[in-house]
């Protein structure tokens, strides 16, 4: 349960993130996947993360303090269509540095648009996470935008593809920022990750 959510800092340098003194959970996905909307739905604050119809709105690493206890992090999307190559390379380097060097990072949620068939860029990103040991789980978004059967079909297609990458399919959640579907399960999972991190630090 999230009772309090406050913006802390935005920056382009992973080295300038807040002190890694508490559990940190990050959200990432392709541009326009509904990341900001989901973060706002989970926290109950409709304008905590900036939403936009224009892909690539999030260009910085955004930290939010949750319940005065852990950090939620909104990362720039990958696969921007309309950004020049130099800027894109800079963002990718920033994201990779953050994901690999942030020692208090205990979970990364990779957001996937449930309306689409499996996209190569999403599978490649998950493969990179698996290869580099980044603890990733999958969140399917926008489940309210189509029939339940269509959502289920796309989810199963995607999970089948992940089984070709991993020995077992990652944890996954089917969500809707509009209806709240999946929010409780996702927050319970995050709570378990935070508790696990805290018990490891205190032992």
C-alpha positions in Angstrom: 0.0 0.0 0.0 1.4 3.4 -1.0 0.3 6.1 1.4 3.0 8.7 0.6 4.8 9.4 -2.7 7.1 12.4 -3.2 9.3 13.5 -6.0 13.0 13.6 -4.9 15.3 14.4 -7.9 15.7 14.1 -11.7 19.2 13.8 -13.2 21.1 12.5 -16.2 24.0 11.2 -14.2 23.6 7.8 -12.4 26.4 8.9 -10.1 24.3 11.7 -8.8 21.4 9.6 -7.7 20.4 9.7 -4.0 22.5 7.7 -1.6 21.9 4.0 -2.1 20.8 3.6 1.5 17.4 2.0 0.9 15.6 -0.4 -1.5 15.1 0.9 -5.0 12.5 -0.4 -7.6 12.8 0.9 -11.2 10.3 1.0 -14.1 11.4 1.0 -17.7 9.8 0.3 -21.1 9.5 1.4 -24.7 8.4 4.9 -25.3 4.6 5.4 -24.9 4.1 2.1 -23.2 2.1 3.8 -20.4 4.9 3.9 -17.8 4.1 7.3 -16.2 0.3 6.5 -16.1 1.1 3.2 -14.3 3.4 4.9 -11.8 0.7 7.5 -11.1 -2.0 4.8 -10.7 0.2 2.8 -8.3 1.0 5.8 -6.1 -2.5 7.3 -6.3 -1.1 10.6 -7.5 -2.3 11.5 -11.0 0.5 13.9 -11.8 3.5 12.5 -9.9 5.2 11.2 -13.1 4.7 13.4 -16.2 2.5 11.7 -18.9 2.5 12.6 -22.5 1.1 11.5 -25.8 4.5 12.2 -27.3 7.0 9.3 -26.9 10.3 10.0 -25.1 8.8 12.4 -22.5 11.0 10.9 -19.7 14.6 11.8 -20.5 16.1 11.7 -17.1 16.3 9.3 -14.1 13.5 10.3 -11.8 13.5 9.3 -8.1 10.4 9.2 -6.0 10.4 8.5 -2.2 7.7 6.0 -1.3 6.3 5.8 2.3 9.5 7.4 3.5 11.0 3.9 3.0 12.0 3.1 -0.5 12.7 4.7 -3.9 10.6 4.2 -7.0 12.5 5.1 -10.2 11.1 6.2 -13.5 13.7 5.5 -16.2 13.8 6.9 -19.8 12.1 4.7 -22.3 14.2 2.7 -24.9 13.6 2.7 -28.6 12.8 6.3 -29.2 11.8 6.9 -32.8 12.5 10.6 -33.1 15.7 11.3 -31.2 19.0 11.8 -32.9 21.6 9.0 -32.7 23.9 10.9 -30.4 21.2 11.6 -27.8 19.9 8.1 -28.1 23.4 6.7 -27.4 23.7 9.0 -24.4 20.4 7.8 -22.9 21.2 4.2 -23.5 24.6 4.6 -21.8 22.9 6.3 -18.8 20.3 3.6 -18.5 22.9 0.8 -18.7 25.2 2.5 -16.2 22.3 2.9 -13.8 21.0 -0.7 -14.1 24.5 -2.2 -13.7 26.0 0.0 -11.0 23.1 0.8 -8.7 23.8 -1.5 -5.8 20.5 -1.0 -4.0 18.4 -1.8 -7.0 16.3 -4.8 -6.1 13.9 -5.0 -9.0 13.3 -3.7 -12.5 9.9 -3.8 -14.0 10.0 -4.0 -17.8 6.7 -2.6 -19.2 5.2 -4.3 -22.3 2.2 -3.0 -24.3 -0.3 -5.8 -24.1 -2.0 -4.7 -27.3 1.0 -5.6 -29.4 2.5 -8.9 -30.5 6.0 -9.6 -29.2 8.4 -6.8 -30.2 12.0 -7.5 -30.9 13.2 -4.4 -29.0 11.5 -5.6 -25.8 12.9 -9.1 -26.1 16.4 -7.8 -26.8 16.2 -5.6 -23.7 15.0 -8.6 -21.5 17.8 -10.7 -23.0 20.3 -8.0 -22.0 18.9 -7.9 -18.4 19.2 -11.7 -18.2 22.7 -11.7 -19.5 23.8 -8.9 -17.2 22.0 -10.3 -14.1 19.6 -7.4 -13.8 16.6 -8.6 -11.7 13.7 -8.1 -14.1 10.0 -8.8 -14.1 7.4 -8.0 -16.8 4.4 -5.7 -16.5 1.9 -5.8 -19.3 0.2 -2.5 -19.6 -3.1 -1.1 -21.2 -5.0 -4.3 -20.7 -8.3 -2.3 -20.7 -7.7 -1.2 -24.3 -8.9 -4.5 -25.9 -10.8 -7.7 -25.1 -9.5 -10.0 -22.3 -9.0 -12.8 -24.8 -6.8 -10.5 -27.0 -4.7 -9.4 -24.0 -4.3 -13.1 -22.9 -3.3 -14.1 -26.4 -0.5 -11.4 -26.6 0.7 -12.2 -23.0 1.0 -15.9 -23.8 2.8 -15.1 -27.1 5.3 -12.9 -25.3 5.9 -15.3 -22.4 6.5 -18.1 -24.9 9.2 -15.9 -26.5 10.8 -15.2 -23.1 11.0 -19.0 -22.5 13.3 -19.1 -25.5 15.6 -16.6 -23.7 15.3 -17.8 -20.1 15.1 -21.2 -18.6 11.9 -20.2 -17.0 9.5 -17.3 -17.7 10.0 -14.2 -15.5 7.4 -13.0 -13.0 4.8 -11.0 -14.8 1.7 -8.9 -14.1 -1.2 -7.8 -16.3 -2.2 -4.2 -15.5 -4.4 -1.3 -16.5 -3.7 2.2 -15.2 -7.3 3.1 -16.0 -9.1 0.2 -14.1 -6.4 -0.6 -11.5 -6.2 -4.2 -12.7 -3.0 -5.8 -11.4 -2.0 -2.9 -9.1 -2.5 -4.8 -5.8 -0.6 -7.8 -7.0 2.2 -5.6 -8.3 2.4 -3.6 -5.1 2.5 -6.8 -3.0 5.4 -8.1 -5.1 7.3 -4.9 -4.7 6.7 -5.0 -0.9 8.2 -8.5 -0.8 11.3 -7.2 -2.8 11.7 -4.3 -0.4 11.4 -6.5 2.7 13.9 -9.0 1.2 16.4 -6.2 0.6 15.9 -4.7 4.1 16.4 -8.1 5.8 19.6 -8.7 3.8 20.9 -5.3 4.8 20.1 -5.7 8.4 21.7 -9.2 8.7 
